[in-house]
Amino acid sequence: MNRKELEPEKSPRAAYGAHLRSLREARGWTQEVTSEQMAYSSTHISAVETGRKVPTLRFSRSADVAFGTAGSTDTFERRYYELQNGSLLEGFPEYVGYEGRAVEIRLFAVGIVPGLLQTPEYAKALADGDIRRGAISPEQAAQRVEFLEDRQAALVRSRPPMMLVVMDESCLRHSVGGPAVMGPQLQRLVEFAALPNTVLQVSPYGIGERRPFNLPVNLLTMADRSMMAYAESQAQGHVDRESTFVLSVLNAYHHLQAEALSQAASVAMIEDTKGQIRD
């Protein structure tokens, strides 16, 4: 049997394939046994291992189930996101791997509508802006929009997570893509607020120094009730599970919710902003 030597340092795809082979051989599994565990053909598995085929999100999640790596800090799902989205901030792919399994998601956004609530047109307008600045390539921009679609799709489940979202008023006032993009995006927010598993609030400019956060914040609650926080700067993102820190962020989030507009008042502000765009 010919066994191709792998070069994991050659590319992220090669590293993914080498990791798959390493875990498979550590268990003493042949590609045929792995095929039975993952419901993929042995030919498909061989092609991923040798870098001839790009792993998909479905393949990666199947590998996590087969190898028992789901929920760990080094999942195939995380490696998939890193492979597809090398332009994303460090730490973000790790966060997204947990986000897709969270039972409760709390978000705070400043400046732009949070990704999980963005329309495809809004997301594309943001990516196009990064292309014009030379920050990413057109290929990376397309991957970024596709990545966002995968994140949003992961939340469409029989039992979707509870989502509590607070957006700074700047998210509504900062026009992205012009009226043709902002109008539908604001309507998307109104529709989101009407869902049974969501709460949407706007943090108005008027709360001033009482706003506890100056950067976006994400808080996740998992099925076992453990929590984690994700925050990012201009340079990097970081997932933190340390209970003292996470509880301090959660406490600050509760204060933010108390200072923000009610959902009814928030929706009224969004509708008013939509009217201003039409006028």
N, C-alpha and C positions, 0 to 999 in steps of 0.2 A: 504494500500500500504506500503510495507516494504521500509524504507529509510535507507540505510547504512550510518553510521557515518564515515566521512572521517578524515584521520590523515595527513594533509599536511606536517607536519614536518618529516614524516616517510621516504620520498624519494622525489627526484625531480619529478618522475612520479606522485606521490600522490599529490604533490603541484600543478602540472599542472591540474589534474582532479578537485581538490578543487577550483581552480581559475575558471575553466569552469563552475562548478556548481554555484559558487558565482555570476558570471555575469548573468547566466541564470535566477536564482531566483530573482536577483535584478530587472530584467525586467518582472518578473511574468510569465515567459515562462515555459511550461511543456517541457519534453523531446520530446514530439510529435511536439510541435510548433517549437522547436529548430531544429528538424529533417527537417521540411519543409524549414526553413531558410538556412540550411547548405547542404541540399541534401545528408544527411547521415541518416541511419535508427536510430530510437530511441534506439534500442538495442546497436548499435555501440556507440552512445553518452553516454549511461549508462556505457558501458564497459570502456570508456576513463575516465569518471568521477571517477569510483571506482578503476582505476589503473589496470584493467584486460586486457586492450588493450593499446598498445603503440601508441600515436598520431603520425601521419605522417606529412610531410611538407604540403601535399595537404590539409589534415584535418585542420591544423593550419591556413593556408591562408584562408580557407573557414570560419573558426571561426572569423577571423579578419574582413572579409567582413560582416558577419552576425551581429557581435556585434559592428561594427563601430570602431574597434581599429586599423585598418591598418593605418600606418603612425604615430602612437603615440609612446611614449617611452616605453610602456609595451605591446607589441604585443604577440599574440600566436605564431607567427613565431619566434620571439626572444626566447620565452620560449622553443620552439621545439629545436632550435640550442643549447641552454644551456643544455637541457636534453640529447641530443645526443652527445654533445662535451664538457663535463665537463673539459677536459684537456686543452681547449683553453684559451688564455689569457682573463682576465676580460676586458670587453668592446668590444671584437671582435664580438661576436654574435649580439650585438646591431648594430654594423657597417654593418654587412652582411645583416641584414634586410633592410637597406636603399640601399645598393649596388644593390640589385636585382631590384630596382625600379628607379635607377638613369638614367638620360638621357645623362650624360657625366661623365666619370671616368678618373681621372688623377692619375697615379701611379709613384712612384720612388722606386726602389729596389736596395739593396746592398747585394752582396754575393751569393744570390740564385735567380733563376728566380721567378718572382711573381706568386702567386698561380693561378691566372686566366689564365696564359699562360703555366702552367705546363702540361706535358703529364702524364697519369696515372702511367707510369713506374718511372718517375722522382719523383713524389709525394710519391710513395711507397718506393723508395730508401731512401728518407729523413725520412719517418716514421720508416723504418727498422733501420736506424741509431739511432733514439731515443729509440727504443726498446733495442738495444744493450747497450746503456748507462744507461738503467734502468729508463729513464725519463717517459715512458708510457708503458702500457701493449699492447700485441698483439691486444686485442679487441679495445682499444682506437686508435691504429694505423689504424685498418680497418675502424673505424668510421671517423677518420680524412680524409682518402682518399675518403670515401663516401660523406663526408661533402663538400669536394672540388668539387666533381662531381656535387653536387647540386648547388653550387655557379656558376660553369661554365654553367650549363644548364639554370639557371635563366637569362642568358644574350642572350640566343638564342630566339629572339623574332622577330615578323614581322617588328618592328622598333627597332633594337638593339641600345644600347648606343654608343655614340662616345667615343673611348678609346684612350687616349694619355699616352704612357708608355715610361719612361726613365729608363734604367737599367745601373747601374755602370758596367764598364768593368769586374769587378770581377765576375759578374753573368755568364759571358761566360768562364772565366778562371778557376773558381772553379768547378772541375770535380765531378759530383754526379753520382754514380752507374757505373762509367767506360764508355768506348767508346760505348758500346751497348745501354746505356741509353742516353748519352750526344749527340750522333749523331742525333737520332730522335728528341730530345728536341730542338736542334739548328735548325733543319729543321722546326719544329713547329713554331719557331720564325720567320723564313723567310716567312712561309705561313701566319702568323698573320699580318706581315707588308704589305702583298699584299691585305688585305681586304679593302673594300671601307670606312669603318667606323673606321679605326685605323691609328695611327701614332706611329712608334717605333723608338726610338733613343737610342744610347749608349753614356754614359758619360765616356770618355776615362780617363785613369790614368793621362794623360798629363794635365788635367785642374787643378789638384792639389788643392790648397786652394780656388780656385774659385767655387768649388762645394759647394752649400749652405746647403746641408743636409748630415748628417752622419748616419742617421737612416732612415728606410723606411717611406714613407709618402703616404697617400691616400687622394685624394680630390674628393668629389662627388658634382655634380650639379643635383638638383631634377627638376621635371617637372614644379614647380612653380618658378624656377630659384634661389631658396635658395641654399646655399652651406654649406657643413660641411667638417671638416678635421678629419682624424683619424691618430694617430701616436702611436707608441708603443716603450717601452723599453724592457729590458730583463724580467721585472717582470709583466708589465701590459700594456694594451692598453687603449686609451681614445678617445671618440668622442667629438669634440668641434664644437659648432654652433655659438660661439660668433663672430660677424662680423669682429671686428678689428683683431682678431687673424687669422681667416680664410683668410682674404684679405692679411695679411702679408705672410702667407704660399703660397698663390696663386702668389704673387709678386715674392717670392723667386723661385717658380717653373718656372715662365716665364724666370728668369735669368738662371736657369738650362738648359732650352730648348735652350736658345741662345748660351750657352757654349758647349752643346752636339753636337755630330756629326749629320749631316743631316741623313734622313732616308736612302737615297741611300748609303751613306758612312757607316752607321751602318749595313745595310744588307751585304755590302761587307766585313766588319769585321767579321760578323757571318759566312759567307761563307768561309772565310779564316780560321777561327777557326775550322770549320767542316773539311776542307782539312787537317789540322794538325792532327786531330784525326784519320782520315783514314790513314795518312802516318805513 
